[in-house]
Structure formats: C-alpha cells, structure tokens
Amino acid sequence: MWRFDAIFGSKKENCTCEPFIPNVFTPNEDGRNDIFQVFANCEFQDFRMEIYDRWGARLFTANDALDGWDGTANGSKLAPSVYIYRIEYTAADKMAIQ
C-alpha cells in the first residue's frame, strides 16, 4: 500500500468545489485503486498536480485532473513508500485553491 499525507492546504471559504484526494493507492495492476487521481464535485478551470518523493524529487506532473499517477517515474515502478503531492486548481467559480 502506498500512502499520502496532506501536510497543509488552503481553501477559500466560499468555494463549493469539494475535491476528493485519496490518501492511499495500490498500483499493483489488479484494476482497483491503481491510479492516484483527484476527483471533485465540480469542473476545474486550471489544474496542476505534482508528486514528489520524500527527498523532494519531482516524480510526476499533470495539468489535467483526468491524468493520474500510476506509481512510476521515468518508466520504472517505484517501491511502496510515502509520497507527497501538491495540487493547485481553479474551480469553475474562479476560486483558486492550493
């Protein structure tokens, strides 16, 4: 099992966009929870997700919420570990979230 921890975040009080960000995923190719992906009850105008290892090396970048991370970097599978994500988006109501 791979685990993610949210260290901090900010959200605008009037924003109605509620993203769901899983805190674990299992990229073992069994067809269940193989991709780390953000889901929401709204559309994103702008979106950026970055995944880092514990030493701060960027492993993955996505500019579309439909693009998820499969647990690889440079074409190689990574070992189960703790990884850090950074997500920035602007909701359809133009609220910027980080």
Secondary structure, 3 states (H helix, E strand, C coil): CEEECCCCCCCCCCCCCCEECCCEECCCCCCCCCCECCEECCCEEEEEEEEECCCCCEEEEECCCCCCECCEECCEECCCCEEEEEEEEEECCCCEEC
